[in-house]
Amino acid sequence: MTPKQPKAELDARYSSALNPRPGAPDVTATDWAEVQRQLRVAEVFWITTVRPDGRLHVTPLIAAWHDGALHFSTGAGEQKAKNLAGNAHCALTTGRNSLSEGLDLVIEGMAERVTDPARQNEVIAAFEAQYGAHITSPEGMFHGFGDSIRSGNDLLFAVAPGTAYGFGHDSQAFSHTRYTF
């Protein structure tokens, strides 16, 4: 997968640039490199999928950024897997529950199954780098993660961003960046 570089645009309607506060004149679009860095260190993500009847399904999970896409896994019988089988559109979010600091991120795109064993191994390595002992240690919460994907017991998905958003919080200066791919 070749990572795409997005067009980043500060949306002044939702940023402190339009509603001046201390530090607001310095508000700029968040650089895509910073978004990718944040995706690599985040521990908890939320996925939103659409049920066949149109209702939303939202649940937390772990995810890893690798090669221009956010990856996650799920069991074939899980609600999110069932939803994605009928409608691959989804959104993954991560961030902080704070108005004074942090960067909240939204990645919107289409979930695609990752079935190539070589690519699965690359993504599993990305999960191991991001989550460490949670995956690699026999006492880890997600120990056996890679084996479950390799055996087909869990499905691996990639979501390359179609659109992404970054909502920055820095004291009273806020930014809203839209990334178009």
C-alpha positions as CSV (number, residue, x, y, z in Angstrom):
1,M,0.0,0.0,0.0
2,T,1.4,3.4,-1.0
3,P,0.6,6.0,1.7
4,K,-1.1,9.1,0.3
5,Q,-0.1,12.6,1.4
6,P,-3.3,14.6,2.2
7,K,-4.1,18.2,1.6
8,A,-4.4,19.8,5.1
9,E,-6.7,22.7,5.5
10,L,-7.4,24.6,8.7
11,D,-11.1,25.2,9.1
12,A,-11.3,28.6,10.7
13,R,-15.1,28.2,11.4
14,Y,-14.2,25.8,14.2
15,S,-10.8,27.1,15.1
16,S,-9.6,29.9,17.4
17,A,-8.3,31.7,14.4
18,L,-11.9,32.9,13.9
19,N,-12.7,33.3,17.6
20,P,-9.5,34.9,18.9
21,R,-8.3,33.8,22.3
22,P,-4.8,33.9,23.8
23,G,-2.5,32.1,21.3
24,A,-5.1,32.0,18.6
25,P,-3.2,34.1,16.1
26,D,-0.6,31.3,15.9
27,V,-3.2,28.6,15.2
28,T,-2.3,26.6,12.1
29,A,-3.3,23.3,10.5
30,T,-1.9,20.3,12.3
31,D,0.9,18.7,10.2
32,W,0.0,15.2,8.9
33,A,3.3,13.9,10.3
34,E,2.1,14.8,13.8
35,V,-1.2,13.0,13.2
36,Q,0.7,9.9,12.1
37,R,2.9,10.1,15.2
38,Q,-0.2,10.4,17.4
39,L,-1.8,7.4,15.7
40,R,1.4,5.3,16.4
41,V,1.3,6.1,20.2
42,A,-2.5,6.0,20.9
43,E,-3.6,3.0,22.9
44,V,-7.4,3.1,22.6
45,F,-9.4,3.7,19.5
46,W,-13.2,3.7,18.9
47,I,-14.7,2.3,15.7
48,T,-18.1,3.2,14.3
49,T,-19.7,0.9,11.8
50,V,-23.2,0.8,10.3
51,R,-25.7,-2.0,11.0
52,P,-27.8,-3.4,8.1
53,D,-30.8,-1.4,9.4
54,G,-28.8,1.9,9.4
55,R,-28.2,2.1,13.2
56,L,-24.6,2.8,14.3
57,H,-22.4,0.4,16.3
58,V,-19.6,2.0,18.3
59,T,-17.0,0.0,20.3
60,P,-13.5,0.5,21.6
61,L,-10.5,-1.5,20.2
62,I,-6.8,-1.4,19.7
63,A,-5.4,-0.3,16.3
64,A,-2.0,0.2,14.7
65,W,-1.0,2.7,12.0
66,H,1.1,1.1,9.3
67,D,1.9,1.9,5.7
68,G,-0.7,4.6,5.3
69,A,-3.6,2.8,7.0
70,L,-5.1,2.2,10.4
71,H,-5.4,-1.5,11.1
72,F,-7.6,-3.4,13.6
73,S,-8.8,-7.0,14.1
74,T,-12.0,-8.6,15.2
75,G,-13.6,-12.0,15.4
76,A,-15.7,-13.0,12.4
77,G,-18.8,-13.3,14.6
78,E,-18.4,-9.9,16.2
79,Q,-21.0,-7.2,15.3
80,K,-18.4,-4.9,13.7
81,A,-17.3,-7.7,11.3
82,K,-20.9,-8.4,10.4
83,N,-21.5,-4.7,9.8
84,L,-18.4,-4.4,7.7
85,A,-19.4,-7.4,5.5
86,G,-22.4,-5.4,4.4
87,N,-21.1,-1.8,4.5
88,A,-17.3,-1.2,4.6
89,H,-17.7,2.5,5.5
90,C,-16.4,3.2,9.0
91,A,-14.7,5.7,11.2
92,L,-12.0,5.2,13.8
93,T,-11.4,7.9,16.5
94,T,-8.8,8.4,19.2
95,G,-7.7,11.3,21.4
96,R,-8.0,12.8,24.8
97,N,-10.9,13.7,27.0
98,S,-9.6,17.2,27.6
99,L,-10.4,20.7,26.5
100,S,-7.0,22.1,27.5
101,E,-4.6,19.8,25.7
102,G,-4.2,17.1,23.1
103,L,-5.2,16.1,19.6
104,D,-8.4,14.3,18.8
105,L,-8.4,12.4,15.6
106,V,-11.0,11.0,13.2
107,I,-10.1,8.6,10.3
108,E,-12.9,7.9,7.9
109,G,-12.6,5.3,5.2
110,M,-13.5,1.9,3.9
111,A,-12.4,-1.2,5.8
112,E,-10.6,-3.8,3.6
113,R,-9.7,-7.3,4.8
114,V,-5.9,-8.0,5.0
115,T,-5.4,-11.6,3.9
116,D,-1.9,-11.6,2.5
117,P,0.3,-13.5,5.0
118,A,3.3,-11.2,4.4
119,R,1.3,-8.1,5.0
120,Q,-0.4,-9.6,8.0
121,N,3.0,-10.2,9.5
122,E,4.0,-6.6,8.8
123,V,0.9,-5.3,10.6
124,I,1.3,-7.7,13.5
125,A,4.8,-6.4,13.9
126,A,3.4,-2.8,14.0
127,F,0.9,-3.9,16.7
128,E,3.7,-5.5,18.7
129,A,5.8,-2.3,18.4
130,Q,2.9,-0.1,19.4
131,Y,1.5,-2.2,22.3
132,G,4.6,-4.1,23.5
133,A,4.1,-6.5,26.3
134,H,0.3,-6.2,26.0
135,I,0.7,-8.4,22.9
136,T,4.2,-10.0,23.3
137,S,4.1,-11.2,26.9
138,P,2.3,-14.4,27.9
139,E,0.7,-12.3,30.6
140,G,-0.3,-9.6,28.2
141,M,-4.0,-8.7,27.7
142,F,-3.8,-9.4,23.9
143,H,-1.2,-12.3,24.0
144,G,-1.8,-14.6,21.0
145,F,-3.0,-11.7,18.9
146,G,-0.7,-12.5,15.9
147,D,-1.4,-16.2,16.0
148,S,-5.2,-15.6,16.1
149,I,-4.9,-13.5,12.9
150,R,-2.5,-15.9,11.2
151,S,-4.8,-18.9,11.9
152,G,-7.9,-17.0,10.6
153,N,-9.7,-17.0,14.0
154,D,-9.6,-13.2,13.9
155,L,-10.0,-11.0,10.8
156,L,-7.5,-8.2,10.1
157,F,-8.8,-5.0,8.5
158,A,-7.1,-1.9,7.0
159,V,-8.7,1.5,6.8
160,A,-6.8,3.9,4.5
161,P,-8.2,7.4,5.2
162,G,-10.6,8.9,2.7
163,T,-10.9,11.9,5.0
164,A,-9.4,12.6,8.3
165,Y,-9.9,15.3,10.9
166,G,-7.6,16.6,13.7
167,F,-9.1,18.7,16.6
168,G,-6.3,20.3,18.5
169,H,-6.6,21.7,22.1
170,D,-3.8,23.9,23.5
171,S,-5.0,25.9,26.5
172,Q,-7.6,28.1,25.0
173,A,-6.4,27.8,21.4
174,F,-8.3,25.3,19.3
175,S,-7.7,24.0,15.8
176,H,-9.8,22.0,13.4
177,T,-7.8,20.5,10.5
178,R,-9.4,18.6,7.6
179,Y,-7.2,16.2,5.6
180,T,-8.4,15.3,2.1
181,F,-6.7,12.4,0.3
